[in-house]
Amino acid sequence: MKRFLSLLVTLLLAFSCALAEEDPVIATVNGEELRYSEYLAIESAYLYQYESAGVDMSNPQNYAYVQDLALTYAIEQILVRQDMHAQGCYDFDEETEAWFAETGKAAYNAALKDVMDALRSPDMSEDEVLFYALAYAQSLGVTEQTYVDYFRDQYASARYHDWLIRDNPVTEADVKAAYDARVAESQALYANDIPGFETAMTNGTEVWYKPAGYRSVLQILLPAQGSTPEERLQSVQPVVDEIQGRLARGESFLDLIAEYGTDANCANEAFLSVGYQVHPDSVVWEDAFVAAVFSPEMAQPGSVSAPFASTLGVHILYYLGDSPAGPVELTQEVYDALYYTLYTERYSEAQAQRITELANAAEIVIY
């Protein structure tokens, strides 16, 4: 084990040294050098992204396109960093710098501990584990300062984004207007289109309005055997009889869910106050499930359905209540998420415009 690790570390260090010796300057941006290693990291990220999307990167034209993207992005990053310094985004006071140092050190030590935990073996002392972990970090070019710089860059970026939209900040009125527009759009799309609403929800599409007519239900789901609904229901009839008897004696449906149910959602306490949302025109539930929710037995909240079988097993439903229609509530969490969306849109647009200005004024030499 020790010999293998020693060989591995030696190879990694040799590779990192070789890369340092063969790391030519491929461009300068206002006199600042862009090294091949910096470009290569960006190119690798783009290659992974396009290959994951199924793009044939053995095609010379596709590869040339990615190279151009990577070089353009690398140059833009330098322009932005230079502008951040020019606008004072890296000018921090002593207290903030001390926080960067403390936080960066803690993050580095935590990462080093993770590497040590991965390397540790019974035949290695703690000093040996630490030696190999440090050597591995060195081979990657990662030091405590790497983490300190990371936190400094994050804070400087936040300052820069604020500076970019200094004349066009996101206000409370902006958030409210964006909320109202999204609600109106969703209401127009889905108020009378239950299949469209449920398809959008299933696909993860942003939906801001819930149509009327939904019921909230809970269930006791019993695993059952058989190829037909009748056979599945018959396979659990003794358990069904027992549950119905206990309900008739006034026992709580929620207590019986905990005792008999196998639906994992119903084990979540928060879910028990919301339940499954079912509409007469629902398309995401089996027909038998929808029919049971709106059966004569389920006349009012607190009602319990007759047992029925589906492909999942045997169900007994509980009518929790009517689910109100209307817009998504503008809670603080929703407000914050919408604010962040608007903020990101604005600084992204402003940054793209700023990069164009910087590039037009820059002295860029590509070797």
Sequence and secondary structure as in RCSB ss.txt:
>XXXX:A:sequence
MKRFLSLLVTLLLAFSCALAEEDPVIATVNGEELRYSEYLAIESAYLYQYESAGVDMSNPQNYAYVQDLALTYAI
EQILVRQDMHAQGCYDFDEETEAWFAETGKAAYNAALKDVMDALRSPDMSEDEVLFYALAYAQSLGVTEQTYVDY
FRDQYASARYHDWLIRDNPVTEADVKAAYDARVAESQALYANDIPGFETAMTNGTEVWYKPAGYRSVLQILLPAQ
GSTPEERLQSVQPVVDEIQGRLARGESFLDLIAEYGTDANCANEAFLSVGYQVHPDSVVWEDAFVAAVFSPEMAQ
PGSVSAPFASTLGVHILYYLGDSPAGPVELTQEVYDALYYTLYTERYSEAQAQRITELANAAEIVIY
>XXXX:A:secstr
 HHHHHHHHHHHHHHHHHHHHT  EEEEETTEEEEHHHHHHHHHHHHHHHHHTT  TTSHHHHHHHHHHHHHHHH
HHHHHHHHHHHTTTT   HHHHHHHHHHHHHHHHHHHHHHHHHH  TT  HHHHHHHHHHHHHHHT  HHHHHHH
HHHHHHHHHHHHHHTTTS   HHHHHHHHHHHHHHHHHHHTT HHHHHHHHHHT    EE S EEEEEEEEE   
 SSHHHHHHHTHHHHHHHHHHHHTT  HHHHHHHH   GGGG TTGGGT EEE TT SSS HHHHHHHTSTT  S
TT B   EE SS EEEEEEEEEE  EE    HHHHHHHHHHHHHHHHHHHHHHHHHHHHHHS EEE 
